[in-house]
């Protein structure tokens, strides 16, 4: 396991030449789509960037033309969110308003950017950000910026609403986008109907969903603090961001290191674990090391959150091509900091495995019903949310010029979020990217070696 610092890049000047509105290239249905309670919680945008070493000269024209064609089956992405005042919830209006597409250039070469596998705030210059003053019903669900570099390569920066698609849905959209651009047609037909994830009538909350803070509790706490709650669609990006005292670093986990961790867990006589996945052991290791590094009060809870794909957890399973949010936070892994710090790694792995196993159809339905009754957001205070980006193969996106040099999020500026990222190689390793205070980061780095 190695440590990686921030990309050393003093500036990234990008010239935007033209911004266009791309609409579906054919006739589409105009309708209003139901949005599930899972969608409602994810009312924020995700910024990603894809670097390619060739194709720059042809990329702008081809990608803009292909976007219009792929928006025919994905017509809902050319729509707009609207608030239904009667129901008090967001809906998706399929109205062909279109998505924003920008053509840009940069005098640098891709190689001048340094280690592009490490998220960098400067890469936001490669993403077309909509005007901050835009109302909910005016903002596009997706923007794409294609920036040509002097070496002949290009970057595709994407700004996409998480409420419109989850990671798997976004991957399928871009796989289709790539296939259409190559002239091969659609690979998967999207199915944006989300009514199968509607709440039951009447709602039946059968689990204690401590992974969420109820909207009423959040608003009461905000009023007491004379602050504004951040759960409305218009202010969904106002979540807790890293103060200046925090630093970000990326840690690489090689295949050998992952294998060592797995072996250590299985060899523990007290763990009674026959096997564990890479995800389970890395999540457990990061959780334990971070809990030790921040020196939490032994009697306070150390909380861990992570998302689980529910496509095959619900009964009946979500259909192939489901285009919405088919992920849900697993039950909050909440254990006294003392137990996380003092027990073995196998103990923490077992906690992670139990949380994953508990996501059943009834748990999913109960969680959706909880959202129907109480609304709210993930209860991240005092914990971390680990997001497994590396499990979704965005590095496979080939528009006709080969796979990207790297594909991943632009930057993570939320203290509670830990990103597991593809390492830019094809060796099964990954990078973990997170924020801590400097002294805590030093301790964390040493603890990861253990």
Secondary structure, 3 states (H helix, E strand, C coil): CEEECCCCCCCCCCEEEEEEEECCCCCCCCEEEECCHHHHHCCCEEEEEEEECCCHHHHHHHHHHHHHHHHHHCHHHHCEEEEECCCCEEEEEECCCCEEEEEEEECCCHHHHCCCCCCCHHHHHHCCCCCCCCCCCCCCCEEEEEEEECCCCEEEEEEEECCCCCHHHHHHHHHHHHHHHCCCCCCCCCECCCHHHCCCCCCCCCCCCCCEECHHHHHHHHHHCCCCCCCCHHHCCCCCCCCCCEEEEEEEECHHHHHHHHHHHHHCCCCCCCCCCHHHHHHHHHHHHHHHHCCCCCCCEEEEEEEEECCCCCCCCCCCCECCCCEEECCCEEEEHHHHHHCCHHHHHHHHHHHHHCCCHHHHHHHHHHHHHHCCEECCCCEEEEECHHHCCHHHCCCCCCCCCEEEECCCCCCCEEEEEECCCCCCCEEEEEEEEHHHHHHHHHHHCC
